[in-house]
Amino acid sequence: MAQEAAGWPPEETLSLWKREQARLKARVVDRDTEAWQRDPAFSGLRRVGGVDVSFVKGDSVRACASLVVLSYPELEFCLQVAKQNGSSLPSACQPFRCWKQLRAP
């Protein structure tokens, strides 16, 4: 109860997030699976991306998730996918089919 009063998510939400994190951790591939990964010049690699999830300051429920894709090796902007969420974080991380896609001008 004190956690919620301090702006923390409810224990049920934290438990859900921990289970989701464990599920995703089990799917991590920690070895090279593609030919370009074994090539010091990364030949064959065409895109790189990054993901971030940020909460609205002082709000443990609303979050903004974003994915950015760049060309490689030029590092030119290709795509941004973003969603602001009004519920718990795992629903913000659903497949991109429901996300607004913003393309470079």
ChimeraX commands (.cxc) that place a marker at each C-alpha (Angstrom):
marker #1 position 0.00,0.00,0.00 radius 0.5
marker #1 position 2.85,2.40,0.81 radius 0.5
marker #1 position 4.36,1.68,-2.62 radius 0.5
marker #1 position 1.14,2.74,-4.38 radius 0.5
marker #1 position 0.91,5.90,-2.28 radius 0.5
marker #1 position 4.48,6.74,-3.32 radius 0.5
marker #1 position 3.56,6.39,-7.01 radius 0.5
marker #1 position 4.68,2.77,-7.40 radius 0.5
marker #1 position 2.59,0.34,-9.45 radius 0.5
marker #1 position 0.42,-2.12,-7.53 radius 0.5
marker #1 position 2.11,-5.39,-6.47 radius 0.5
marker #1 position -0.02,-7.29,-9.02 radius 0.5
marker #1 position 1.36,-5.11,-11.83 radius 0.5
marker #1 position 4.94,-5.54,-10.62 radius 0.5
marker #1 position 4.43,-9.31,-10.51 radius 0.5
marker #1 position 3.09,-9.27,-14.08 radius 0.5
marker #1 position 6.11,-7.26,-15.25 radius 0.5
marker #1 position 8.52,-9.67,-13.51 radius 0.5
marker #1 position 6.88,-12.67,-15.22 radius 0.5
marker #1 position 7.03,-10.93,-18.60 radius 0.5
marker #1 position 10.71,-10.04,-18.06 radius 0.5
marker #1 position 11.49,-13.68,-17.20 radius 0.5
marker #1 position 9.62,-14.86,-20.31 radius 0.5
marker #1 position 11.57,-12.46,-22.54 radius 0.5
marker #1 position 14.89,-13.35,-20.86 radius 0.5
marker #1 position 14.30,-17.00,-21.75 radius 0.5
marker #1 position 14.07,-16.02,-25.43 radius 0.5
marker #1 position 17.39,-14.11,-25.54 radius 0.5
marker #1 position 19.86,-15.53,-28.09 radius 0.5
marker #1 position 23.39,-15.11,-26.74 radius 0.5
marker #1 position 25.36,-16.44,-29.68 radius 0.5
marker #1 position 25.98,-15.38,-33.27 radius 0.5
marker #1 position 23.34,-16.84,-35.58 radius 0.5
marker #1 position 23.91,-14.84,-38.76 radius 0.5
marker #1 position 26.89,-14.76,-41.12 radius 0.5
marker #1 position 27.26,-10.96,-40.81 radius 0.5
marker #1 position 27.75,-11.36,-37.05 radius 0.5
marker #1 position 30.92,-13.37,-37.64 radius 0.5
marker #1 position 32.28,-10.88,-40.18 radius 0.5
marker #1 position 34.38,-8.08,-38.58 radius 0.5
marker #1 position 33.00,-5.64,-41.21 radius 0.5
marker #1 position 29.38,-6.72,-40.51 radius 0.5
marker #1 position 28.79,-7.13,-44.25 radius 0.5
marker #1 position 25.16,-8.08,-44.81 radius 0.5
marker #1 position 23.86,-6.01,-41.89 radius 0.5
marker #1 position 21.41,-3.45,-43.30 radius 0.5
marker #1 position 19.40,-2.09,-40.35 radius 0.5
marker #1 position 19.99,-1.41,-36.65 radius 0.5
marker #1 position 17.43,-0.38,-34.06 radius 0.5
marker #1 position 16.89,0.71,-30.51 radius 0.5
marker #1 position 13.99,0.56,-28.08 radius 0.5
marker #1 position 13.11,2.71,-25.07 radius 0.5
marker #1 position 10.22,2.73,-22.60 radius 0.5
marker #1 position 9.76,5.79,-20.37 radius 0.5
marker #1 position 7.16,6.56,-17.74 radius 0.5
marker #1 position 5.48,9.93,-17.35 radius 0.5
marker #1 position 7.16,11.61,-14.36 radius 0.5
marker #1 position 5.21,10.92,-11.18 radius 0.5
marker #1 position 2.92,8.39,-12.90 radius 0.5
marker #1 position 3.63,4.67,-12.55 radius 0.5
marker #1 position 1.01,3.67,-15.12 radius 0.5
marker #1 position 1.29,5.88,-18.21 radius 0.5
marker #1 position 4.30,5.10,-20.39 radius 0.5
marker #1 position 5.70,5.88,-23.80 radius 0.5
marker #1 position 7.44,3.14,-25.79 radius 0.5
marker #1 position 9.47,3.87,-28.91 radius 0.5
marker #1 position 11.40,1.91,-31.52 radius 0.5
marker #1 position 13.80,3.63,-33.92 radius 0.5
marker #1 position 15.38,1.93,-36.96 radius 0.5
marker #1 position 18.46,3.25,-38.80 radius 0.5
marker #1 position 20.18,2.10,-41.98 radius 0.5
marker #1 position 23.61,0.53,-41.56 radius 0.5
marker #1 position 26.37,1.57,-42.07 radius 0.5
marker #1 position 25.00,5.04,-43.02 radius 0.5
marker #1 position 23.00,5.39,-39.77 radius 0.5
marker #1 position 20.26,7.28,-41.62 radius 0.5
marker #1 position 16.81,7.44,-40.04 radius 0.5
marker #1 position 14.41,4.83,-41.52 radius 0.5
marker #1 position 11.49,4.39,-39.15 radius 0.5
marker #1 position 10.09,5.33,-35.75 radius 0.5
marker #1 position 7.28,3.42,-34.10 radius 0.5
marker #1 position 5.85,4.88,-30.89 radius 0.5
marker #1 position 2.92,4.45,-28.53 radius 0.5
marker #1 position 1.84,6.32,-25.46 radius 0.5
marker #1 position -0.01,4.03,-23.14 radius 0.5
marker #1 position -2.60,4.70,-20.46 radius 0.5
marker #1 position -2.50,1.27,-18.84 radius 0.5
marker #1 position 0.14,-1.14,-17.55 radius 0.5
marker #1 position 3.46,-1.49,-19.36 radius 0.5
marker #1 position 3.05,-4.99,-20.86 radius 0.5
marker #1 position 0.12,-3.78,-22.95 radius 0.5
marker #1 position 2.39,-1.00,-24.29 radius 0.5
marker #1 position 4.71,-3.70,-25.56 radius 0.5
marker #1 position 2.16,-5.55,-27.68 radius 0.5
marker #1 position 3.00,-6.21,-31.34 radius 0.5
marker #1 position 3.46,-3.15,-33.51 radius 0.5
marker #1 position 0.27,-3.75,-35.52 radius 0.5
marker #1 position -1.60,-1.32,-33.26 radius 0.5
marker #1 position 1.14,1.31,-33.08 radius 0.5
marker #1 position 1.23,4.57,-34.97 radius 0.5
marker #1 position 4.10,4.48,-37.46 radius 0.5
marker #1 position 5.98,7.66,-38.25 radius 0.5
marker #1 position 8.28,7.75,-41.27 radius 0.5
marker #1 position 11.11,10.16,-41.93 radius 0.5
marker #1 position 10.04,13.27,-43.91 radius 0.5
marker link #1:1,2 radius 0.2
marker link #1:2,3 radius 0.2
marker link #1:3,4 radius 0.2
marker link #1:4,5 radius 0.2
marker link #1:5,6 radius 0.2
marker link #1:6,7 radius 0.2
marker link #1:7,8 radius 0.2
marker link #1:8,9 radius 0.2
marker link #1:9,10 radius 0.2
marker link #1:10,11 radius 0.2
marker link #1:11,12 radius 0.2
marker link #1:12,13 radius 0.2
marker link #1:13,14 radius 0.2
marker link #1:14,15 radius 0.2
marker link #1:15,16 radius 0.2
marker link #1:16,17 radius 0.2
marker link #1:17,18 radius 0.2
marker link #1:18,19 radius 0.2
marker link #1:19,20 radius 0.2
marker link #1:20,21 radius 0.2
marker link #1:21,22 radius 0.2
marker link #1:22,23 radius 0.2
marker link #1:23,24 radius 0.2
marker link #1:24,25 radius 0.2
marker link #1:25,26 radius 0.2
marker link #1:26,27 radius 0.2
marker link #1:27,28 radius 0.2
marker link #1:28,29 radius 0.2
marker link #1:29,30 radius 0.2
marker link #1:30,31 radius 0.2
marker link #1:31,32 radius 0.2
marker link #1:32,33 radius 0.2
marker link #1:33,34 radius 0.2
marker link #1:34,35 radius 0.2
marker link #1:35,36 radius 0.2
marker link #1:36,37 radius 0.2
marker link #1:37,38 radius 0.2
marker link #1:38,39 radius 0.2
marker link #1:39,40 radius 0.2
marker link #1:40,41 radius 0.2
marker link #1:41,42 radius 0.2
marker link #1:42,43 radius 0.2
marker link #1:43,44 radius 0.2
marker link #1:44,45 radius 0.2
marker link #1:45,46 radius 0.2
marker link #1:46,47 radius 0.2
marker link #1:47,48 radius 0.2
marker link #1:48,49 radius 0.2
marker link #1:49,50 radius 0.2
marker link #1:50,51 radius 0.2
marker link #1:51,52 radius 0.2
marker link #1:52,53 radius 0.2
marker link #1:53,54 radius 0.2
marker link #1:54,55 radius 0.2
marker link #1:55,56 radius 0.2
marker link #1:56,57 radius 0.2
marker link #1:57,58 radius 0.2
marker link #1:58,59 radius 0.2
marker link #1:59,60 radius 0.2
marker link #1:60,61 radius 0.2
marker link #1:61,62 radius 0.2
marker link #1:62,63 radius 0.2
marker link #1:63,64 radius 0.2
marker link #1:64,65 radius 0.2
marker link #1:65,66 radius 0.2
marker link #1:66,67 radius 0.2
marker link #1:67,68 radius 0.2
marker link #1:68,69 radius 0.2
marker link #1:69,70 radius 0.2
marker link #1:70,71 radius 0.2
marker link #1:71,72 radius 0.2
marker link #1:72,73 radius 0.2
marker link #1:73,74 radius 0.2
marker link #1:74,75 radius 0.2
marker link #1:75,76 radius 0.2
marker link #1:76,77 radius 0.2
marker link #1:77,78 radius 0.2
marker link #1:78,79 radius 0.2
marker link #1:79,80 radius 0.2
marker link #1:80,81 radius 0.2
marker link #1:81,82 radius 0.2
marker link #1:82,83 radius 0.2
marker link #1:83,84 radius 0.2
marker link #1:84,85 radius 0.2
marker link #1:85,86 radius 0.2
marker link #1:86,87 radius 0.2
marker link #1:87,88 radius 0.2
marker link #1:88,89 radius 0.2
marker link #1:89,90 radius 0.2
marker link #1:90,91 radius 0.2
marker link #1:91,92 radius 0.2
marker link #1:92,93 radius 0.2
marker link #1:93,94 radius 0.2
marker link #1:94,95 radius 0.2
marker link #1:95,96 radius 0.2
marker link #1:96,97 radius 0.2
marker link #1:97,98 radius 0.2
marker link #1:98,99 radius 0.2
marker link #1:99,100 radius 0.2
marker link #1:100,101 radius 0.2
marker link #1:101,102 radius 0.2
marker link #1:102,103 radius 0.2
marker link #1:103,104 radius 0.2
marker link #1:104,105 radius 0.2
view
